[in-house]
């Protein structure tokens, strides 16, 4: 009889079992992929534990949502590897009072992680279908502190500048001057720089005393930073 109850639970209540497994998978992701590689910021780790990554991937990839790899989300775009999301979040040293701009919304996962820590997140996505889907998803999940903008992120979002930090999740062959201009004094920007067809370098840009400094962090591979048709 005990085994009959277990079988009934599996077939009648699959959602509760899957939800429990996803929670376990998130903890394993944080422990084995993120902590193990050196990410230590408590706010970042808590956000990675909380955001349900499986809700930000296409249904066919839900079982792979917590794997140590990027996943396709359609339109030639990807959701980044969990470790990279955590690393980029930690490196900007986010604080609750910050205002952050993200370039490349994708599925909205990086924005959700930031929104768990930061008061206000602005995120720009050039693929209108992804922008709409991400906006709806974030709203449905209760992320009222995220504003999704459909458009070309190269010029940033001047009407809300300056930003405490800027996170770019697509590879650019150079650092857009408009984004540097919109960075607040004392602010940080993280961006993959290099050819979209080769391995790029993840760069940290800091603005201090009106001067710009750059640091090379690690080799990465991101999808290209695409522009509007008239650019």
WOJOWO-V703894 format. One record per residue. N is the residue number from 1. RES is the residue in one small letter. SS is DSSP state (@ for helix, = for strand, . for the rest). Layout:
BEGIN
((N;RES;SS) (N;RES;SS))
END
This chain:
BEGIN
((1;x;.) (2;x;@) (3;x;@) (4;x;@) (5;x;@) (6;x;@) (7;x;@) (8;x;@) (9;x;@) (10;x;@) (11;x;@) (12;x;@) (13;x;.) (14;x;@) (15;x;@) (16;x;@) (17;x;@) (18;x;@) (19;x;@) (20;x;@) (21;x;@) (22;x;@) (23;x;@) (24;x;@) (25;x;@) (26;x;@) (27;x;@) (28;x;@) (29;x;@) (30;x;@) (31;x;@) (32;x;@) (33;x;@) (34;x;@) (35;x;@) (36;x;@) (37;x;@) (38;x;.) (39;x;.) (40;x;.) (41;x;.) (42;x;@) (43;x;@) (44;x;@) (45;x;@) (46;x;@) (47;x;@) (48;x;@) (49;x;@) (50;x;@) (51;x;.) (52;x;.) (53;x;@) (54;x;@) (55;x;@) (56;x;@) (57;x;.) (58;x;.) (59;x;@) (60;x;@) (61;x;@) (62;x;@) (63;x;@) (64;x;@) (65;x;.) (66;x;.) (67;x;.) (68;x;.) (69;x;.) (70;x;.) (71;x;=) (72;x;=) (73;x;=) (74;x;=) (75;x;.) (76;x;.) (77;x;=) (78;x;=) (79;x;=) (80;x;.) (81;x;.) (82;x;@) (83;x;@) (84;x;@) (85;x;@) (86;x;@) (87;x;@) (88;x;@) (89;x;@) (90;x;@) (91;x;@) (92;x;.) (93;x;.) (94;x;.) (95;x;.) (96;x;.) (97;x;.) (98;x;.) (99;x;=) (100;x;=) (101;x;=) (102;x;=) (103;x;=) (104;x;.) (105;x;.) (106;x;.) (107;x;.) (108;x;.) (109;x;@) (110;x;@) (111;x;@) (112;x;@) (113;x;@) (114;x;@) (115;x;@) (116;x;.) (117;x;.) (118;x;.) (119;x;.) (120;x;=) (121;x;=) (122;x;=) (123;x;=) (124;x;=) (125;x;=) (126;x;.) (127;x;.) (128;x;@) (129;x;@) (130;x;@) (131;x;@) (132;x;@) (133;x;@) (134;x;@) (135;x;@) (136;x;@) (137;x;@) (138;x;@) (139;x;@) (140;x;@) (141;x;.) (142;x;.) (143;x;.) (144;x;.) (145;x;.) (146;x;=) (147;x;=) (148;x;=) (149;x;=) (150;x;=) (151;x;.) (152;x;.) (153;x;@) (154;x;@) (155;x;@) (156;x;.) (157;x;.) (158;x;@) (159;x;@) (160;x;@) (161;x;.) (162;x;.) (163;x;=) (164;x;=) (165;x;=) (166;x;=) (167;x;=) (168;x;=) (169;x;.) (170;x;.) (171;x;=) (172;x;=) (173;x;.) (174;x;.) (175;x;.) (176;x;.) (177;x;@) (178;x;@) (179;x;@) (180;x;@) (181;x;@) (182;x;.) (183;x;=) (184;x;=) (185;x;=) (186;x;=) (187;x;=) (188;x;=) (189;x;=) (190;x;=) (191;x;=) (192;x;=) (193;x;=) (194;x;.) (195;x;.) (196;x;.) (197;x;.) (198;x;.) (199;x;.) (200;x;=) (201;x;=) (202;x;=) (203;x;=) (204;x;=) (205;x;=) (206;x;=) (207;x;=) (208;x;=) (209;x;.) (210;x;.) (211;x;=) (212;x;=) (213;x;=) (214;x;=) (215;x;=) (216;x;=) (217;x;=) (218;x;=) (219;x;=) (220;x;=) (221;x;.) (222;x;.) (223;x;.) (224;x;=) (225;x;.) (226;x;.) (227;x;.) (228;x;.) (229;x;.) (230;x;.) (231;x;.))
END
